[in-house]
Structure formats: structure tokens, C-alpha cells
Amino acid sequence: METTNNITYLNHSGFLIDSPTAILVFDYYQDPSHSVERIVNENPEKPIIFLVSHHHYDHFNKAIFNLAPGRERVYIMSSDIRSSLKTDKTAENSTLPIRWIMAGDTINELPGDVTVKAFGSTDVGVSYMVTLPSGTKIFHAGDFNYWHWQDENSFAQVRRAYNKFVAIMMDVMSDVSNIDIAFFPVDPRLGTDFAAGARLFLENIDVKYFFPMHFWGDYKDACDFPTYIPDNTDSFCLHVPGETVELTATHARFLQLV
């Protein structure tokens, strides 16, 4: 029997993966379709793992601490978030299962037999590699991207941005040669080279399924896949909150919105 992972778009850089052993929620910012609540309720036996790449408001919403009450859950959070929680009594509660992580750290023995490894970011916080018990590898970039404005920045600024991006990408490449599912920023605010980071990443790492994110609602360029996606990668334009795609080792199909 094939392993199935259902990928649901929450909003912006937020995604939920309903895997066979656990529910993974990445960078929850907004969930206008209430997909997290619905999917959690439909799967009462599965633990929930919330992963937060950094403290920026469009990646971290403290509402996650109130989701799935009474359920087995754990929060994997970049260490830069600590300072933003100092005055939050709820988050400081010792009963909250928060696991802090920095680039280079690995957390094993998570619920659902999930493993999480953190890589660096070209902004703040971390990017994540999640490995499921099936061996499926999932990369969520957070704000790791080739952040440069080719139309505005100096040559020196572009070069620094490039070198920083490549250094972290090489760290990922030294750990894996291929990724099953990747969520990566494709931000039209960058202008001409809005997909430069994604293109470099996909040229150097074999990705089976690609999902653009961080496009601030302006999905048309981000979903113009022939301009930057290689032929060996299947890509999905999830841009309406609640849209879901079902992935297996051999096929992918969109599921009807509920």
C-alpha cells in the first residue's frame, strides 16, 4: 500500500501535511479556511507537530498555542523566537511542549517517529528538513531565499546575498541529494529575479514535488512554473487557503475543497 501525504495550503508560507503518522503544521500565520481545526478533528489518533521557522509575524502566530487542546502535540521553534515570548505567560508555561532548535540541530524521537533537522536562513531563524518514518523528506525554507533586488542593489550587495544563499544550500546538499516535498519562497516583490533562489535550489537539489510560498497573494508569477522549474520536478500552485493535494510515491491529485 502506498504512503499518502495530503498537503493543505493555509496561507502565505503556512502549510499542513497530514502524514500517516502525524500532522505537521508549518509556519502558521493565518488559516481562513479553518483547515487545521478540521483536519485535527478528523484524525483524533494523530499527534500534531507545529514547526515555526522564525519570529516574523507572517510566520509565527501565538494562536498555535491554543490549537488542538488536549491532544498530543509538540512545538519545534527556532531559538530566535524566545525573546518574543518573554512576556507571554502562556508560552512560558512549563507544560507547553516547546523544543527549541538552531541551525545544525537535529531532534529525534518526535511523536509519529518524525525527525527534524534545522538548517540556516538568509534572513532570521532556520529552515527545516523533516524526515517521516517512510523516509519521505520534506524541506520548508522559512525565509531562506536568495534575497536580493537585482534591479536596485549594488553588485557587491547581490554578490553577498548570493554567497550567503549558496553556503546554506551547500549545507543542505551535503546532507541530502534529493527531497520529496519542498516549500520555497517565490516572492514577486524581488522584481526581475523573483524566482532566482528557487531556480538555484532546484538546479542543485533533486526535488520531486515543489510548492511556491511567500508570494503575498500575488501568485501568478510564482505559479509561472515553466520559467524556473526543471522538467524533473512536479509543481503545484496552491494559492487558495484550504486547497489540498494528495501525494504518493507514484501520483498526485488535487482534492476538492471542503
N, C-alpha and C positions, 0 to 999 in steps of 0.2 A: 504493500500500500504506500502511495506517495505521501511525502510530508507536505502539508499545505500551510502557507503563511498568508494571512489576509492583511493587506496594508491599507489603512484608512487615513486620509488626509484630514487633519484637524484645522489648521490654519497656519499660514506663514511658513515656519520651519517645524511645525508640530505634526508628528505622525504617531499612529498607534499600530503596533504589529500584534495581531492575535496569532501567536505561535502555538504549536501543540502542547507545550508545557508551561507557558507563562504569557502574560500580556505585558508588552513593553510600550511605554509611553515616552516619546522623545520630545524635549523642549516644548512642553505645554505652555501656550500663550493664550489662546482663545479656542473655544470649542462650541461654536454657534449651533452645530448640529447635534450636540449632546451625545456624541458618539462614544466618549469614554464611559459615561454612565450606562449607556445601553449595552455596550459590549461587555463591560464588567458584570452587569446583572445577568447577561445571557450565559456567562461562564463562571458560575459560582465556585467551581473547584480549582480555578487557576489563580496563582499568585500574581500580583501586579508589581512591576518594576518601573519606577519613574526615573528617567535619566535627564539630567539638566546640564547642559554644556557650559553655561556661564551665567553671570548675574544680569545681563541686559534685559530690560523689561519685555522685549519681544521674544525672549527665550525662556524666561523664568517668571512664573505666576504662582504666588504663595497659595493660591486656591488648590494646588495639588495636595496640600496637607489635609484638606477636608474631603478629598475624593476617596471613594472605596473604604469608608469607615467600617471597622470590624473585620476587614479582610486581611489576609496575609499580604504584606506589601513592604517594599524597601525603596529608599530614595538614594540613587547614586548621583552625587552632586560635586561639581568642580569646587575646589577649595576657595576660589575667589568669591564664592557666594557667602562665606562665613560672615564677613563684615556687614553684609546687608541684612543679616538675621540677628544681629546683636540685641536689638530692641524688640524682637519678636518672641514673646513668651511662648507661643505655641510651638515655634520651631526649636526653641531651646529646651523644650520638654524632653527629658531623657528617654521617654518611652517612644519617641519618634525614631524609627529605624533608618537613620541617615548614615550613609557610608561616604566619607569624603575621599576625593581622588584627585591626583595630579598627573600631569603628563609623565608617562613611563610606568605608572602603577597598573597593576592587574588585580582584579577582585574575582576570586573563585568561589565556588560553593554557594552561589546565589540560589534563591528559590527557582525551581524548574530546571536545575542543573545548567544555569546560564553563566557564562564567563564574560567579564567586561574588561577591556584594556583601554587606557587613555593615551592619546597622542596629543601633540601640541596644537596650538592655534596661531594664526597670523593676526588675531585680534586679542581677545582675552579668553581665559578658560581653556577648555580642551575639546578635542574631537574624540569620538568613541568608536571602538571596534567591539561588537558584540558577537559572541560565538554561541550558537544554540547546540543542544546535545546531538542534533543531527549532523553537526559540522557546518551548518549554514553560517556564513559570515556576513554581518551587517555593519556598514560604516555610516555613521551620522557625523557630518563635518562640523556641526555647530556653526561658528563664524570663521572656520578655517577656509580661506579662499585666497586667490591672487588679487588682493585688494589694491588696485591702482586705477588711476584715471588717466589713461593713455593720452586723452585729448587735453589734459590740463597739467599733469605732473611733469616735473623735470626728468631728464634721462636718469639722473642719479637716484631720484625717488622711485622710479619704475624699476631700476636695477636692484635696489634694496628690497623692494616688495617681491620681486621675482626670486631673489636668493633666499629670502625667508620662507617663501612658499615651497620652493624646491627642497630645502633642507628638511622640512617636516614631511613632505611627500616621500622623500627617500627613507625616512624612518618607517613610514607605513610600508613601503616596498621591501624593506629589509625584514619585515615581519610576515607579510603575505604576498603572494604573486597574483592572487585573484580574489575578488569579492563577489558575493552573490547579490547583495542588495546595497545600493549606495544612495544616500540623500545628500545633495550637494548644492551650495548656493549658486544661483544663476541670476544675478541682480542687474536689472536694466539701468539702474542709476549709474553704473560704471561707464556707460556710453558705448563707444565702438567695440571695446573688448569685453563686453558684459559676460561672455562665456569663456574667457581665456583660462580661468582656473579650472573649470570643468573639463575643458578640452585637454589641458596638460595632464590632468589627473587620469582621464580616460585613455590618453595615448600611452601612458606608462603603466597602468594597472588594469588588468582584465576584469571588467565589471559586467556581470550578466544582466542585471536589472537596474536601471537608473531612474531616479526621481529628482527633478529640479525643485528647489525651495528658495525661500528668502527673496521672492520676486515682488513682494509688496502689492499683490493683487494684479500686477501687470504681467500676466502670464504669457502673452502672445510671443514675445521674443524668446522667453525661457523655454517655450514649447516648440520653437522652430528647430527641431532636433537635427534635420539634415545639415545644418550649418556647423554643428560641433560634435555630434555623436558618431562614433565609429560604427561600422556595419555589424560588428560582433556583439553590440550592446542593444538590448531592448529597452526602450524608454517609455515613460508614462506621464501624461500631462494631467496629474491630479491637481485641480485648482478650485474646485467647489467643495467647501467643508462637508465631510461625510462621504465623499467619493471613495470607493473601495475597489481594490484589485486583488484577485486571488492568484497567488503564485505557487507553482510547484516546480520540481526539477525539470519538467518537460513542457509546461504550458503556463499561460497567463490569461486571465479573463476578467473583465470588469463585472462587478456585481451591482445589482440595482440599488439605488439609494433607498433607504428606509425612511 
